[in-house]
């Protein structure tokens, strides 16, 4: 019985711990750098910003790098340290295909 209660207690707490671990940027808003500082940082790196948003408590920039590649950059809101930098795929093959000769398959 004691073992069952221990396991149930662990399972009740485990999902909450996982949810908290996903929030990489839990910082009080009073400690955040202003949005203008994020825009300046992007400009200094030669990035063309399409949008600055807040995602999971972090600043996130969607835009293009100096070579014109689509990027998504995640920043810590208090330190403006880059947490994640990724190139977005611009794969043309993701669009729905149309029949090349314009006719129906029926």
PALOKOL-483941 format. One record per residue (C-alpha): residue in three letters; x, y negated, z negated. Coordinates in steps of 0.001 Angstrom, whole numbers, padded with zeros to 6 digits, always signed. Each point is the difference from the previous one (the first is absolute). Layout:
REM residues N
ALAXYZ ...
//
This chain:
REM residues 106
UNK+000000+000000+000000 UNK+002807-002377-000911 UNK+001723+000733+003309 UNK-003215-000745+001935 UNK-000436-003356-001746 UNK+003608-000931+000736 UNK-000429+000801+003685 UNK-003298-001914+000211 UNK+001592-002983-001724 UNK+002887+000033+002442 UNK-002337+000204+003003 UNK-002096-002891-001298 UNK+003040-002292-000282 UNK+001928+001151+003089 UNK-002110-001719+002724 UNK+000199-003344-001836 UNK+003784+000247-000145 UNK+000214+000715+003725 UNK-002233-002979+000810 UNK+002161-002332-002081 UNK+003185+001271+001645 UNK-001318-000993+003447 UNK-000209-003673-001026 UNK+003604-000984+000758 UNK-000464-003718-000650 UNK-001934-000374-003223 UNK+001013-003538-000943 UNK-002117-002721-001651 UNK-001043-002630+002564 UNK+001703-002695-002095 UNK+003369+001627+000842 UNK-000569+000148+003771 UNK+002051-002027+002470 UNK-002184-002291+002150 UNK-001193+001139+003432 UNK+002133-002773+001552 UNK+003130+001703-001355 UNK-000991+003203+001820 UNK-000503-001961+003232 UNK+003424-001673-000407 UNK+001655+003361-000584 UNK-001565+001336+003195 UNK+001155-003062+001934 UNK+003555+000390-001331 UNK+000017+003584+001327 UNK-001290-001069+003418 UNK-003372+001717-000424 UNK-003142-001314+001683 UNK-002756+000393-002591 UNK-003442+001031+001145 UNK-001400+000413-003501 UNK+001054-000087-003651 UNK-002256+002046-002216 UNK-000083+001632-003412 UNK-000094+003798+000002 UNK+000210+002128-003160 UNK+001167-003036-001951 UNK+002880-000715+002416 UNK+000485-002619+002680 UNK-000068+001499+003478 UNK+000972-001615+003295 UNK-001301+001188+003341 UNK+001886-001481+002901 UNK+002916+000403+002386 UNK+003732+000077-000564 UNK+002507-002115+001932 UNK+000048+002608+002819 UNK-003805-000057+000308 UNK-000672+003381-001641 UNK-003093+000260-002213 UNK+000899+000205-003684 UNK-001663+000419-003356 UNK+002034-001167-002994 UNK-001025+000413-003640 UNK+001446-002357-002649 UNK-000013+000012-003780 UNK-002110-003070-000879 UNK+002247-001319-002794 UNK+003466+000628+001439 UNK-000808+000085+003749 UNK+002196+003090+000205 UNK-000806+002128+003069 UNK-001670+003171-001223 UNK-000792+001510+003379 UNK+000834-000932+003585 UNK-001527+001914+002852 UNK-000319-000350+003735 UNK-003525+000438+001272 UNK-000511+002337+002948 UNK-001345-001633+003113 UNK-000781+003302+001646 UNK-002128-000546+003080 UNK-000993+003681-000039 UNK-002218-000613-003054 UNK-002619-001692+002164 UNK-002819+002112+001437 UNK+000868+001421+003413 UNK-002191-000590+003007 UNK-000213+002218+003026 UNK+002722-001272+002335 UNK-002019+000422+003222 UNK-003043-001719-001515 UNK-002305+002971+000604 UNK-001973+002125-002408 UNK+000991+003515-000963 UNK-003618+001156+000479 
//
